[in-house]
Amino acid sequence: MAEKRKYSKKYCRYCEGKVEFIDYKDPSAYKWTLSERYKIMPRRLTGNCKKHQVMAERAIKRARAAAIVPYVVSRKEVIDNPFEFLQ
């Protein structure tokens, strides 16, 4: 018999907010999908649905190409709050 979950199920933030499109020019839209070293976090950690995870990945990759978001920050240059410029 399967054991019950010891944690609550994660829900897609984009589905709850009824987001139709994630724009790459708005880093506050996809900041939950990035780690503190600007790596793309997997669905099992973020709780995103497949559709919104793909949209977020595309937006992040486009933002990296446009130099809005860095590719990866080295271990020595990690900042406490990488999105402080958004607030």
Contacts in CASP RR format, 6 or more apart in sequence:
PFRMAT RR
TARGET T0000
AUTHOR 0000-0000-0000
METHOD contacts of the structure
MODEL  1
MAEKRKYSKKYCRYCEGKVEFIDYKDPSAYKWTLSERYKIMPRRLTGNCK
KHQVMAERAIKRARAAAIVPYVVSRKEVIDNPFEFLQ
10 46 0 8 1.000
10 47 0 8 1.000
11 47 0 8 1.000
12 47 0 8 1.000
12 48 0 8 1.000
12 49 0 8 1.000
12 52 0 8 1.000
13 32 0 8 1.000
13 46 0 8 1.000
13 47 0 8 1.000
13 48 0 8 1.000
14 22 0 8 1.000
14 48 0 8 1.000
14 49 0 8 1.000
14 52 0 8 1.000
14 55 0 8 1.000
14 56 0 8 1.000
15 49 0 8 1.000
15 52 0 8 1.000
19 29 0 8 1.000
19 52 0 8 1.000
21 55 0 8 1.000
22 29 0 8 1.000
22 30 0 8 1.000
22 52 0 8 1.000
22 55 0 8 1.000
22 56 0 8 1.000
22 58 0 8 1.000
22 59 0 8 1.000
23 29 0 8 1.000
23 59 0 8 1.000
24 58 0 8 1.000
24 59 0 8 1.000
24 60 0 8 1.000
24 62 0 8 1.000
24 63 0 8 1.000
24 66 0 8 1.000
24 68 0 8 1.000
25 63 0 8 1.000
25 66 0 8 1.000
25 68 0 8 1.000
27 63 0 8 1.000
27 68 0 8 1.000
27 69 0 8 1.000
27 83 0 8 1.000
27 86 0 8 1.000
28 83 0 8 1.000
28 86 0 8 1.000
29 59 0 8 1.000
30 56 0 8 1.000
30 59 0 8 1.000
30 60 0 8 1.000
30 63 0 8 1.000
31 83 0 8 1.000
31 86 0 8 1.000
32 46 0 8 1.000
33 40 0 8 1.000
33 41 0 8 1.000
33 46 0 8 1.000
33 48 0 8 1.000
33 53 0 8 1.000
33 56 0 8 1.000
33 57 0 8 1.000
33 60 0 8 1.000
34 40 0 8 1.000
34 41 0 8 1.000
34 60 0 8 1.000
34 69 0 8 1.000
34 82 0 8 1.000
35 41 0 8 1.000
36 78 0 8 1.000
36 79 0 8 1.000
36 82 0 8 1.000
37 72 0 8 1.000
37 73 0 8 1.000
37 75 0 8 1.000
37 78 0 8 1.000
38 69 0 8 1.000
38 70 0 8 1.000
38 71 0 8 1.000
38 72 0 8 1.000
38 73 0 8 1.000
38 82 0 8 1.000
39 72 0 8 1.000
40 56 0 8 1.000
40 57 0 8 1.000
40 60 0 8 1.000
43 49 0 8 1.000
43 50 0 8 1.000
43 53 0 8 1.000
46 53 0 8 1.000
48 56 0 8 1.000
60 69 0 8 1.000
63 69 0 8 1.000
64 70 0 8 1.000
64 71 0 8 1.000
73 79 0 8 1.000
73 82 0 8 1.000
END
